[in-house]
């Protein structure tokens, strides 16, 4: 998968580089071609006018007559200046006789070679200008400056075509990268699905092993616990032996809880839905804990329009007990646990908040994973069982926690009245 992703990215980068090089090259060639067209056209017009001026001399109507008789398109203006910028001839007759400021006129006349440049007119239009030093021998041996200005728009057809080509390539590249991103997302999603499938397979195997192990442990454990209870009764007069038997009983009970958790996690639970009062269930659970833990205050708040729900009562009870037990374990010394039941739209929310030690980012990230625990004697199955049962009931579990800021577990379930 990694090789495939690298190959796809490499191909996309290579195609992008090729397209960029092609686009830049095409644009540069088009720009050069456009300038060559303007240059050759202006030079041809200038040579033609130079020949006409040599034959006729300076005639105010010459340029206008030539422009009318010749099929020259795209001319912005034509003018002839002396070295001081005086307009001797102009395609706009009203400008003849005026003096204009022509930059570098002296240098151009001294060099004696045509010079091309771009000029922005007062109208804001950009034109191509070719300044051609000429002699009109019939009048004087002095050099004059013939200026031919052409509209750039027609000659820039190839440039606009290159720009459209570049834009099309850009759109194709965007589509290519969008497709690349989709393919990479699909590959990543396949990797996640494969990893999830492998993880589920491992968990399924682990669940089967846990179920077999739990069954094998239960029978001898019951015998050990029963015999320890018998010994405790018989040696009640002997404090040391009675205490030892009590430890065996307590540890046996802890192992019984572990085997029960393993069986619940490994064995697919069967839903048994019934109508019951969620308020009565919260009262029942509250009664189990309020006297048992004197240093921890357990509060309850129920805000429902109708507290009759259709769900699996025993599964919901197990969910709440597991969360509350975790809250009690994380609350050192005095503290409080708040149990709230709210409803919003078609959902019911069971919120259990404690004032305990909280979780760091790593613990919070792994809290719902099976067999993950930070407790010395924990199984790491409590919240994992909660998550499995809530999922079966069609709900979700959200945990919000921070170190030394307590933990809030929110169970969201569909509200079936």
ABEGO torsion letter per residue (X at the ends): XAAAAAAAAAAAAAAAAAAAAAAAAAAAAAAAAAAAAAAAAAAAAAAAAAAAAAAAEBBAAAAAAAAAABBBBGBABBBBBBAAGBBABBABAAABGBBBBBBGAAAAAAAGBBBBBBBBBAAGBBBBBBBBBBBBAAABABBBBBBBBBBAAAAAAAAAAAAAAAAAAAAAAAAAAAAAAAAAAAAAAAAAAAAAAAAAAAAAAAAAAAAAAAAAAAAAAAAAAAAAAAAAAAAAABAAAAAAAAAAAAAAAAAAAAAAAAAAAABBBBBBBBBBBAAAAAAAAAAAAAAABAABBBBBBBBBABABBBBBAAAAAAAAAAAAAAAAAABBEBEBBBBBBBBBEABBBBBBBBABAEBBAAAAAAAABBGBBABAABAGAAAAAAAAAAAAAGBBBBBBBBBGAEBBBBBBBBBBX
